[in-house]
Amino acid sequence: FGAEEEVQAGDYLPDPHLPGDCLSSVKLFIESLITGGYPGIAVAAEAAGTSVRSFKRRLADCGTNYSDLVAETRMTMAERWLREGTRSVSEIASALGYKDRSNFSRAFSRLNGISPMTYRDTVIRNNLR
């Protein structure tokens, strides 16, 4: 390789600030911030030690984008809290940054095919067997 080719090839090397399993670490970071509101991409990129543009490119290389990761993380947290059964659906909606319970319920139903209450009831029923 010539010097110019090395620089171009280097653009595709993993960012030293993102571990090999970049999606897991980004999801953990999002989870740590999500109850404070929508964790913006600039904050996540800064935490990863990279620019927003490079961060977006690294996520694209992993086959995803930041908005999808935030949505996935929200649903993972919602499912966990619904299984635990210690929070109401309204509390979960609020903690995850939804404006109200109905917005959360629609998003949950769209991604899971069932409402949050049906999900909770199914989990409880299956755990009692």
N, C-alpha and C positions, 0 to 999 in steps of 0.2 A: 504494500500500500504506500502511496505517496502521503505527504503530510495532510493534504486536503481530504483524501479519502479516509484517513484515520479520524479526523474531526467529525466527518459525517457518520462514520460507523459508531463513534462514541456517543452520538445523539441517541442511540437506541440501547445503550447499556443501562442497567438499573440505576436509579438514583441512589447514591450512598446513604441518603437519609430515609429511604423507604426500604424496609426489610423485604426479603424475598417474597413473603406472603403479604403484598402491599394491601390487598383488599381487607384482610382481617385487621390490620393495624389502623387503616382508615376508618373502618366500621367502629372499632373500639374508641377511636378519637371522637367520632360523631356521637356515639352513645354517651360519652363523658360530657358533651356540651349540649345535647339536644333539649334537656329540660330547661335550659336557659333561653330557649327560642331557636329559630332556625340557624344552625351553625354555618355561616357563610364559607364559600370556597376559599376566599382569601385567607381566612384564619387557618383553615386546614392546610393550604399550601405553605403558609409561613411555618406552621408546626412541622411540616415535612422538610423544611429547609430549601424550598424551591419556589420558583415563580408560579403564578396561576397558570400561565400558558404551559409550562413544563409539567405541572401537576395534572392538567387536563390531558396532556399527551400521554403521560404515564398511565392514567386511568383508562384511556382509550386502548393502550397496549394491553391492558388487563381485561379488555372487553366490556367496559362499563363506562359510566359517567357519574359525576358527583351527585346530581339530582336523584338518580336511580339508587345510589348507595344510601342517601339520606332516607328515601322512601322505604327501602329494604330494612334499614336499621330501625326505623320507626315501627314497622310491622313486627319485626323480631321482638322488640321491647314490648309492644302491645300484647303479642301472643304470650310472652312470658308472664306479664302482669295479669292477664286474664286467667292463665293456668293457676297462678298463685292464689287468686281469688280474694286478695286483701284490699283491692282498690275497686271503686265503682267505675263503670264505663265513662262517666263524666270526668272523674279524676284522671283516668288514663288519657282521655282526649286532651284535657288541659295540660297535663304534664308533657305530652308530646307536641304541644304547640298548635293544636287545632283550635279554631275559633269557637267551635261548639261541638257537642256530642254528635249531632247529625252529620256534620262534615267528616268527623272521624269514622262514624258508622258506615257512611258511603264509601270512603276510601278503603276501609277494612273489607267490606263486602265485595268491592270491585277486585281486590287482590286475592281474597281467600274464598270467594264464592258463597260465603255465609256471613251473617251478622255477628258482631262481637258477642252478643248474648247467646246466640246459638252455639258459637264456638266454645264459650265458657261452659254452657250446659252439657255439650257433648264431651268435653274433657272431664267434667265432674262425673258424668254418667259412666264413662269408660274407666275412670279410676276406682269407682265403687264396685266394679265387677271383679 
